[in-house]
Amino acid sequence: MRAATPAYTLSFHETGLPNGTKWQANYNGSWASSTTSTISFSATNGSFECGIVGPISQAYLTYTPAVWVNLTGTSQTVNVSFQKSYLAWFNGTGLPSGDGISIRITAGPLWVGVGFGGSSPDVAYAMLNGTYNFTASCYCGTTYLANPPNGSYTINGGPTSTTIPFVRNTTGSLWFAETGLAANTTWGVNLTNSTGSTWRLGNGAPGFGQPVDWITGLVPQGSYSYSVAVPSGYSASPSTGYVSVSGGQTVQTCIEFTNASNPLGQSCNGYLVTFNASGLPSSDPFCANVTYNQSETYWACQGAGTSEHTTTVGAFYDGRHTFTIPSEGGYTAEPSNGTVLIDNANVYVNVQFVLGPTYPINVSETGLANGTLWAVDFSGTLYYSAGSQLSAGSWGNGSYSYSIPAVPGYAVNRSSGQVLVFGKAVHLFVQFTAVPPTLYPVQFDESGLPAGTNWSVSLGGSSASSTASSLRFTEANGSYAYAIGPVTGFNASPAAGTVVVVGTGARVLVNFTSNVPPTYPLMFVEAGLPQGSGWSVAVGGYRQSTNNSSMSFTLVGGTYTYQARAISSHNCSCEGNVTVEGPTTVPLTFFPDSYRLTFQETGLPNGTGWGVLLGTRSNGSLSASIGFTVANGTYSYDVLPPSGYYASPGSGVATVQGANRTVALVFHLVLYPVVFIELGLPNGTAWGVRIVNASLGVNETLNSTGNAITAFLPNGTFSITLLLPANYTASSTSSTITVAGTALSETPVRVVPVPAATVVSPPTPAESLFPWLVVAVVGLIGALAVAGAFLLRRRRPPE
């Protein structure tokens, strides 16, 4: 007697729904509903697809509308979380009335919707709280573009509304197809517009990545002349031409290449899609359209008159292209839409028209990695999707066969079957299970590293490191990006790349080379500093000081800025750049610090020349100052005065120590004694003399009761007025005298001038009884004794 199959309890427990809300769960094709928080089934061991359905009003949603349950000898509870949903509205503006928009929402469950342009919101979805990214496009193809084409919105406890502006597309697509070239032959097309701007399109050019038999590019709408870049050994027909493109439009041009080995190329007009329709009355026309490259739509219609309708749309290049079949006279096409795959051959699609309503067939999958392309074949028509759901068109009542094409790396729970359409939409669930792939070794072998050096490799999201010379991964068939981890002091070649695994292992050789640059000595040699003086050099971020005559740095090759400084009272114009490409020496010359020693005079009339003898250096000037540039030290000087002047001080010693120095000089006129002697006045009688020279500023009156008056005067001519007592006269009461000292010789020497005598002539016997006489001290011994003694005591100029 066979033992009974053990049964277990499979429970679905929900949270989030209001009390008493009806919801449903599916186990192995059986549905049950409840207004409580739990739905239970009696289940057996196995793997089952289960569906979860919330309230029909769609006010609540779950992120897990379909789950897979695997029972292995025990009961199981599946927790289901419902959340309040809110409408997300999308309003397209700027489109012609009736044009549709498409909204694709990512970040969370994939949602795809279609609405139509107008003043009210175009598309609305019930969404859970969260932030979503979306992309928008127009069902008019590329004639209009969303601006911006993508964005984000947040559902947070209420509905949202998003306005999406559309603008007219001002670019078009130019397609150039070729036939006759050998595989992978490089060719191109040069474009020039009416303003002279140029473009170059070429197969394999960055940003395009087209197959080798056609090239394309987006260009501003307008008119273009083109010329074909013909490969060597070929001729092209046409080789030049003229094209015009409007915004959103695609213009296609065929280029036929020929050479000796291929005298006539195969047609490059592409392949045809032929639709064979049955079921329509002969009086009804039949139309079909194909959307090419997901942007350009092509229509073709067959007129009435036959019971079997055939229409051909083309030509197309390899790829997947969507199609739609409009309803006609109450008849609906089965399929009404789908996808055709062109692979180097024409394609034929059979279409059955049925009278009456149709119902959608939707298919949901679980288990595939995000973005994996999968398909369902309904009655000979393939429907593709890269998301978790696809629409297989609308069908009338009846039974339809389907099959699930294989997806590499996955097994499917049902590869074929029958779908029964009977008055309502059909939802088919498909589960894919990843099949463990065959793994192959991928080995990285290094060379160039010292033994025991740690190195690493990242391959396809995995990383490994080792101190050995080899690293090994195991990977399934596929293409994997890799990167070699950094190793201090070394460069890896290659540092990154791609390794392809196709049914066997792969090996990558990595060569490490040292990236530590060589170093060289850089020496600085000084001259000019006193022995033992300190100095420093800064170069390349380093600084050294020394008391020696040289210093050395060790630097990698390159160009450096250097700067030298002396610690003592010396300086050096030692700043610059030095290029180190081997042992290098830089000479430095230091000079003592220099200062300004200035002699500043007062007392000379403007423009009067004078000079200074500083050691063995002399300098003269017509201005009030004379300067010398000197180093620190003590300097003796002598002042060279102009004729008729002496300086105070006339000589001395000036010390300069770390700063500029100024020596003040005062010039004085040299004065000579002039003695006035009177003859004829009674003893003790007062008399005087007035001496005037306005240009020299002399205006003085001297008085005496003796017989002599002595005046001290500079060189020059003076007016003399005798001041005599009453009742006395002289032979002359006024006269002039001239004082003229000895001039300097051409060779500057210190001179002590000897006063010269100036005499006022005595009166003749016929003149006054009291004549006067003025006698200069020179030549008169008595006057020299008196005046010379007075001069030496009172007015002698300094030596």
Secondary structure, DSSP 8 states (H G I E B T S, - for coil): -------EEEEEEEESS-TT--EEEEETTEEEEESSSEEEEEE-SEEEEEEEE--TT-SEEES-SEEEEEESSS-EEEEEEEEEEEEEEEEEESS-TT-EEEEEEESSS-EEEEEE-SSS--EEEEEESEEEEEEEEETTBTSEEESSSEEEEEESSS-EEEEEEEEE--EEEEEEEEES--TT---EEEEEETTS-EEEEETT-TTT---TTEEEEEEESEEEEEEEE--TT-EEESSEEEEEE-TT-EEEEEEEEEBTTBSS----S-EEEEEEEESS-TTS-EEEEEEETTTEEEEEEE-SS-SSEEEEEEEE-SEEEEEE---BTTEEEESSEEEEEESSS-EEEEEEEEES--EEEEEEEESS-TT--EEEEETTEEEEESSSEEEEEEE-SEEEEEE----TTEEES-SEEEEEESSS-EEEEEEEEE-----EEEEEEEESS-TT--EEEEETTEEEEESSSEEEEEE-SEEEEEEE--BTTEEEESSEEEEEESSS-EEEEEEEEE----EEEEEEEEESS-TT--EEEEETTEEEEESSSEEEEEEESEEEEEEEEESSSEE---EEEEEESSSEEEEEE-EE-EEEEEEEEESS-TT--EEEEETTEEEEESSSEEEEEEESEEEEEEEE--TTEEEESSEEEEEE-SS-EEEEEEEEE--EEEEEEE-SS-TT--EEEEEEEGGGTEEEEEEESSSEEEEEE-SEEEEEEEE--TT---S-SEEEEEE------SS------------B----TTS-SS-EEEE-STT-HHHHHHHHHHHHHHT----
